[in-house]
Amino acid sequence: MNPILNTDSYKLGHFLQYPPGVQAVSTYVTTRGSSVMPEIVFFGLQMFLKAYLAQAVTAADIEEAEEVAHLHGQPFDRQGWTHILTKHGGHMPVRIEALPEGMVVRRGIPLVQVTNTDPACFWLPGHLETALLRAVWYPSTVASSLRHIRRTLMPFLEKSCDDPETLMPTRLSEYGARGATSLEQAGLGGAANLLLFENTDTLAAVLHARRYYGAKMAGFSVPASEHTTMTAWGQEREAQAFAHMVDQFGDYPAYSVVSDSYDIHNAVSELWGKLLQARVRGKPGLLIVRPDSGDPIDTPVQVVAQLAYHFGTRLNGKGFKVLDDKVRVLQADGVSLRDITMILGRLEGMGFSAENISFGVGASQLQKVSRDTFSFTMKSTAIQDGDGRWRDMSRRPVTMHEKLPDLGRRAVIEEEGELTSIRLEELGGRVNHLSPVWENGTLLKDWTFEEVRQRARARHRLYG
């Protein structure tokens, strides 16, 4: 991607629109409004910095951008981009400050602040808006939505499981790669999922966490069948297909077998529960029975009950039934958060622990979000004139009830256990959580995936 053209068309002409004498512009990314999810998880900036902003502009980029701009009907700042190439080696002269990634903050707090470092390039912060906002809103929104799911599920685990904190990261498996619009979206959204949950079949997710946050392995998978590999045996040989899975993968820690190709209840009661039970018990691995079709709430509950009848259960420390350690259930066919809570509620009412079942999510988590989910915005709020003085910049509110982003250059401080935004000039000796992470082509802070993950999972908002 030509870094000059990673923006909106109309921004190519903005270098001609500022008043004379402007030296710098300060702009920041934040969220607006309120919703049932008033907090957001900040995530994704480091991926953008390493993948895109680290790419220096070249002479060929300038030539291409000029041709595209003129054919497209826009002016082009050849002098400005040539200045960046010759004076800065093609690296954009900007300073980027940001909150620690993974931090959970309430709506309205600045997440990222951008200022140019070369007066000749005062237009750069605005030019970067398109790419920078896109880089932040999507992974942050996915992570925030999944944090909401995690917080919704936790009461079920706390009530019925001996070790809810250890179990929680394995309660949700992400299978969204095929439902994503692109490989990059699968990687960005999948990496956001891995902050809150650790089971995934999206290889792009673990590669993004590995490449951009240094995680040797951020997510885990198990050998698993699909309907194609099961129905290839034919209905008359379904038992052989299941037995083959046990033989091939029973020595792995866990393996998953989709079991509803023909009749899920026959498969559980007759095949897994009787014919193949000894074979399953003879292997060290955990069999995960996957009922995909049927009623998304009743069917998995019935499968848990059937497995309990055939394999037996034990009581955990909280008095709830836990399936034999050789079997568990995974429901992964289009379940919503409402479905999951209903399943867990029914199982709880029947005396079963939430640890007996886990769930799969796909495109619903990677696709059913937008920039408007949390009303992400990037606004220029301060401008430096020719005398070096900073002044506020903003439009006038349309109505008296409209709340615009806070003006001026911002800082984020802790105040009475909460993060709050203040003017930079008011910072004094207090710690500014908006700290420099990038300047003039150099990464100043390289977060590890584990650091980001710990903040995203922390229960206290200030630290997570």
C-alpha positions in Angstrom: 0.0 0.0 0.0 1.3 3.4 -0.9 1.4 5.2 2.5 0.5 8.6 0.9 -2.7 7.1 -0.5 -3.8 5.4 2.7 -6.3 8.2 3.4 -9.5 9.7 2.0 -9.4 11.4 -1.3 -10.4 14.9 -0.1 -7.6 15.0 2.4 -5.1 15.3 -0.5 -6.1 18.9 -0.8 -6.1 19.9 2.8 -2.5 21.2 2.7 -4.0 24.2 0.8 -6.8 25.0 3.3 -5.1 26.0 6.6 -4.5 29.6 7.4 -1.0 31.0 6.9 1.6 30.6 9.7 0.3 27.3 11.1 3.1 25.3 12.6 1.3 22.3 14.2 -2.0 20.6 14.7 -3.0 18.3 17.6 -5.7 15.7 17.2 -6.9 12.8 19.2 -8.9 9.6 19.0 -11.8 9.0 21.4 -15.3 7.6 21.7 -18.6 9.4 22.2 -22.0 8.7 23.6 -23.2 6.0 25.9 -24.6 2.5 25.7 -25.0 -0.7 27.6 -21.2 -1.0 27.3 -19.9 2.3 28.7 -16.3 1.0 28.8 -14.0 0.2 25.9 -10.8 -1.8 25.6 -8.1 0.1 23.8 -6.3 -2.2 21.4 -4.6 -2.4 17.9 -2.5 0.8 17.6 0.8 -1.2 17.7 -0.2 -3.4 14.8 -0.8 -0.3 12.7 2.5 1.3 13.7 4.5 -1.7 12.8 2.6 -2.8 9.7 1.9 0.6 8.1 3.4 3.7 9.7 6.9 2.1 9.8 6.8 2.0 6.0 8.8 4.9 4.6 7.5 7.0 1.7 9.6 6.5 -1.5 10.1 8.5 -4.6 8.0 5.9 -6.5 5.2 6.4 -4.0 5.3 10.2 -4.6 5.2 9.7 -8.4 2.3 7.3 -8.1 0.4 9.4 -5.7 0.7 12.5 -7.8 -0.6 10.7 -10.9 -3.5 9.2 -9.0 -4.4 12.5 -7.4 -4.5 14.4 -10.7 -6.4 11.7 -12.5 -8.8 11.5 -9.5 -9.5 15.3 -9.5 -7.5 16.3 -6.4 -4.5 18.6 -5.9 -1.2 17.0 -4.7 1.4 18.4 -2.3 4.5 17.2 -4.2 6.7 19.7 -2.3 5.5 18.5 1.1 6.0 14.8 0.4 9.4 15.4 -1.2 10.3 17.3 1.9 9.4 14.3 4.0 11.4 12.1 1.8 14.6 14.2 1.7 14.6 15.5 5.3 13.0 12.6 7.2 14.0 9.6 5.0 10.4 9.1 4.1 9.2 8.7 7.6 6.3 10.9 8.6 7.3 13.5 11.2 4.7 12.9 13.8 4.6 12.2 17.5 1.9 9.7 18.7 0.9 9.4 22.3 -1.4 6.7 23.5 -2.8 4.9 26.6 -1.3 1.5 27.4 -2.9 -1.0 25.1 -5.4 -3.3 26.7 -6.4 -0.6 29.2 -10.2 -0.4 29.8 -11.5 3.2 30.0 -14.9 4.8 30.0 -16.2 6.5 27.0 -14.9 10.0 26.1 -11.3 9.4 27.3 -8.6 10.2 24.7 -7.0 7.0 23.5 -4.4 8.3 21.0 -3.1 11.8 20.4 -1.1 12.9 17.3 0.9 16.0 16.6 3.3 16.8 13.8 6.9 17.5 14.7 7.9 19.4 11.6 6.2 22.8 11.1 6.3 22.2 7.3 4.0 19.2 7.8 1.2 20.7 9.9 -1.3 18.9 7.7 0.0 15.4 8.6 -2.2 14.6 11.7 -5.3 15.2 9.6 -3.9 13.2 6.7 -3.4 10.2 9.0 -7.0 10.3 10.4 -8.5 7.7 8.0 -5.9 5.0 8.5 -5.3 5.7 12.2 -9.0 5.7 13.2 -9.6 2.6 11.2 -6.7 0.9 12.8 -8.0 1.6 16.3 -11.8 1.4 16.2 -12.1 -2.1 14.8 -9.8 -4.2 17.1 -10.9 -2.0 20.1 -14.6 -2.6 19.4 -14.1 -6.4 19.0 -12.1 -6.6 22.2 -14.7 -4.4 24.0 -17.6 -6.6 22.9 -15.8 -9.7 24.0 -15.1 -8.2 27.3 -18.8 -7.7 27.7 -19.4 -11.4 26.9 -16.7 -12.4 29.4 -18.3 -10.3 32.2 -21.7 -11.7 31.3 -20.5 -15.3 31.6 -18.4 -14.9 34.8 -21.3 -15.1 37.3 -22.3 -18.5 35.9 -18.7 -19.8 36.3 -18.3 -18.2 39.8 -21.5 -19.9 41.0 -20.9 -23.4 39.6 -17.1 -23.9 39.0 -14.3 -24.5 41.4 -11.8 -22.4 39.5 -13.7 -19.9 37.3 -10.7 -17.6 36.5 -8.7 -20.5 35.0 -11.7 -21.8 33.1 -12.9 -18.5 31.7 -10.3 -18.1 28.8 -11.4 -21.5 27.4 -15.2 -20.9 27.4 -15.2 -19.3 24.0 -13.6 -20.5 20.8 -13.3 -18.2 17.8 -13.9 -19.6 14.3 -14.4 -16.3 12.4 -11.8 -16.5 9.7 -14.1 -17.6 6.9 -16.7 -15.0 7.8 -14.2 -12.1 7.8 -14.0 -9.8 4.8 -10.2 -10.3 4.5 -7.2 -12.0 5.9 -6.3 -8.7 7.6 -9.7 -8.4 9.3 -9.4 -12.0 10.5 -6.0 -11.2 12.0 -7.1 -7.9 13.7 -10.4 -9.2 15.1 -8.9 -12.5 16.0 -6.1 -11.0 17.9 -8.6 -8.9 19.8 -10.5 -12.0 20.7 -7.3 -13.6 22.1 -7.0 -10.8 24.7 -10.1 -12.2 26.4 -10.3 -15.8 25.3 -7.5 -18.2 24.2 -9.2 -20.8 22.0 -9.1 -20.1 18.3 -9.0 -21.7 14.9 -8.0 -18.4 13.2 -4.4 -18.7 12.3 -4.2 -15.1 11.3 -5.0 -14.2 14.9 -2.1 -16.0 16.4 0.2 -14.7 13.7 -0.8 -11.1 14.3 -0.2 -11.5 18.1 3.1 -13.2 17.3 4.3 -10.6 14.6 3.2 -7.4 16.3 3.2 -8.2 20.0 5.9 -10.9 20.3 3.6 -13.6 21.5 5.2 -17.0 20.8 1.7 -18.6 20.9 -1.3 -16.5 22.1 -4.0 -19.0 21.2 -4.7 -22.7 21.1 -6.6 -25.2 19.0 -7.4 -28.9 19.1 -7.7 -31.5 16.3 -11.3 -31.4 15.1 -13.5 -33.0 12.6 -16.0 -31.3 10.3 -19.1 -32.6 8.5 -17.1 -33.3 5.3 -14.6 -35.6 7.0 -17.4 -37.4 8.9 -20.0 -37.8 6.1 -17.2 -39.1 3.8 -17.5 -42.4 5.7 -21.2 -42.6 5.0 -24.0 -43.1 7.6 -23.5 -46.8 7.8 -19.9 -46.3 8.9 -20.4 -43.4 11.3 -19.2 -45.5 14.3 -16.0 -46.2 12.3 -15.6 -42.5 11.6 -15.8 -41.7 15.3 -13.5 -44.6 16.2 -11.0 -43.4 13.7 -11.0 -39.9 15.3 -10.3 -41.5 18.7 -7.5 -43.6 17.3 -5.9 -40.7 15.4 -6.2 -38.0 18.0 -6.9 -39.6 21.4 -3.4 -39.1 22.5 -3.7 -35.3 22.1 -4.8 -33.3 25.2 -8.2 -32.8 23.6 -10.0 -33.5 20.3 -13.3 -32.4 18.9 -15.8 -34.5 16.9 -18.8 -33.1 15.2 -21.5 -35.6 16.0 -24.8 -34.5 14.4 -24.3 -35.5 10.8 -27.2 -37.9 11.0 -28.7 -38.2 14.5 -27.0 -36.4 17.4 -28.9 -38.3 20.1 -28.2 -41.7 18.6 -24.5 -40.7 18.3 -24.3 -39.7 21.9 -26.3 -42.4 23.5 -25.5 -45.4 21.3 -22.1 -44.6 19.7 -20.2 -42.5 22.2 -22.2 -43.7 25.3 -22.1 -47.4 24.6 -20.2 -48.7 21.6 -17.1 -46.4 21.8 -17.0 -45.5 25.5 -14.3 -48.0 26.4 -12.3 -46.8 23.4 -12.6 -43.2 24.6 -11.7 -44.1 28.2 -8.6 -46.0 26.9 -7.0 -42.8 25.5 -5.6 -39.9 27.6 -7.2 -37.2 25.6 -10.5 -35.4 26.3 -13.3 -36.0 23.8 -15.3 -32.9 23.0 -18.7 -33.8 21.5 -20.0 -31.1 19.2 -23.7 -30.9 18.5 -24.1 -28.4 15.6 -27.7 -28.7 14.5 -31.1 -28.8 16.2 -32.4 -26.4 18.7 -29.4 -24.2 19.8 -30.5 -24.2 23.4 -32.3 -27.6 24.0 -29.9 -29.8 22.0 -26.6 -29.0 23.9 -28.4 -29.3 27.2 -29.7 -32.7 26.3 -26.3 -33.8 25.1 -24.7 -32.9 28.4 -27.5 -34.8 30.2 -27.0 -37.9 27.9 -23.2 -37.9 28.5 -23.8 -37.6 32.2 -26.0 -40.7 32.1 -23.5 -42.8 30.2 -20.1 -41.5 31.4 -21.1 -40.5 34.9 -20.4 -37.3 36.9 -18.7 -36.1 40.0 -19.7 -33.2 42.4 -17.3 -30.3 42.5 -16.6 -28.2 45.6 -19.7 -26.0 44.9 -22.0 -29.0 44.7 -22.5 -29.0 40.9 -22.2 -32.0 38.6 -19.2 -32.2 36.4 -19.0 -34.7 33.5 -16.4 -37.5 33.6 -13.0 -36.0 32.8 -13.0 -37.9 29.4 -15.9 -35.9 27.9 -17.1 -32.3 27.4 -19.5 -30.5 25.0 -18.9 -27.7 22.5 -21.9 -25.8 21.0 -20.6 -23.7 18.1 -23.4 -23.3 15.6 -24.5 -19.6 15.5 -25.1 -19.2 19.3 -25.8 -15.7 20.5 -24.9 -14.4 24.0 -28.6 -14.7 24.9 -28.5 -18.4 23.8 -25.4 -19.0 25.8 -26.8 -17.5 29.0 -30.0 -19.6 28.5 -28.0 -22.8 28.1 -25.9 -22.1 31.1 -29.0 -21.1 33.1 -30.8 -24.4 32.2 -27.7 -26.5 33.0 -27.4 -24.7 36.3 -31.0 -25.4 37.1 -30.3 -29.1 36.4 -27.4 -29.0 38.8 -24.7 -29.1 36.1 -21.5 -26.9 36.4 -20.8 -24.4 33.6 -17.5 -26.2 33.0 -19.2 -29.0 31.2 -19.7 -26.9 28.0 -17.9 -24.3 26.0 -19.1 -22.3 23.0 -17.9 -21.2 19.6 -18.3 -17.9 17.9 -17.6 -16.8 14.3 -18.4 -13.9 12.1 -20.9 -12.5 14.6 -18.0 -11.3 16.7 -15.8 -10.1 13.8 -18.4 -8.7 11.5 -21.4 -7.4 13.5 -19.6 -4.3 14.7 -19.0 -0.8 13.2 -17.3 2.4 14.0 -20.7 3.5 15.4 -20.8 0.7 18.0 -18.8 2.9 20.3 -18.9 6.1 18.2 -15.2 6.3 17.6 -14.0 9.7 16.3 -10.7 11.6 15.7 -10.9 15.3 16.1 -8.4 18.2 15.7 -8.7 20.2 18.9 -5.6 22.5 19.0 -3.5 24.4 16.5 -0.2 26.2 16.9 0.1 29.6 15.2 3.2 31.3 13.8 4.1 32.7 17.2 4.3 29.3 18.7 1.1 29.7 20.7 -1.5 27.0 21.0 -5.1 27.8 20.7 -8.3 25.7 20.8 -10.1 24.7 17.6 -13.6 23.3 17.3 -16.8 23.8 15.5 -19.9 25.2 17.2 -22.3 22.6 18.6 -25.5 22.3 16.5 -27.7 22.0 19.6 -27.2 22.8 23.3 -27.3 19.1 24.1 -24.5 18.1 21.7 -21.2 17.3 23.4 -18.1 17.9 21.4 -14.7 16.4 22.3 -12.7 18.3 24.9 -10.6 21.1 23.4 -6.9 21.7 23.5 -4.0 19.3 23.8 -5.0 16.6 26.3 -3.5 14.6 29.1 -5.1 11.6 30.9 -4.6 11.3 34.6 -5.8 9.2 37.5 -8.2 11.0 39.8 -10.0 9.3 42.6 -9.5 5.9 41.1 -10.7 6.8 37.6 -8.9 8.0 34.5 -9.9 11.5 33.4 -9.0 13.8 30.7 -7.5 17.3 31.4 -5.7 20.0 29.4 -2.0 19.3 29.0 -1.3 22.6 30.5 -2.9 21.5 33.7 -0.8 18.4 34.1 1.8 19.7 36.5 3.7 16.9 38.2 1.0 14.3 37.7 1.5 11.1 35.6 0.2 11.4 32.1 -1.2 8.0 30.9 -1.0 9.3 27.3 2.6 8.5 26.9 4.7 8.7 23.7 4.7 5.4 21.7 5.9 6.7 18.3 8.0 9.6 17.0 9.4 10.3 13.5 9.4 6.7 12.4 10.6 5.2 15.7 8.6 2.9 17.9 9.1 4.1 21.5 7.1 1.5 23.3 6.7 -2.1 22.3 4.0 -3.8 24.4 4.0 -7.6 24.7 0.8 -9.5 24.1 0.8 -10.7 27.7 1.0 -7.2 29.1 -1.9 -6.1 26.9 -3.9 -9.2 27.8 -3.4 -8.7 31.5 -4.8 -5.2 31.4 -7.8 -6.2 29.2 -8.7 -9.0 31.7 -8.2 -7.0 34.9 -11.3 -6.5 36.9 -10.3 -3.0 38.2 -11.0 -0.6 35.3 -8.0 1.6 35.9 -5.6 -1.3 35.3 -7.6 -3.1 32.7 
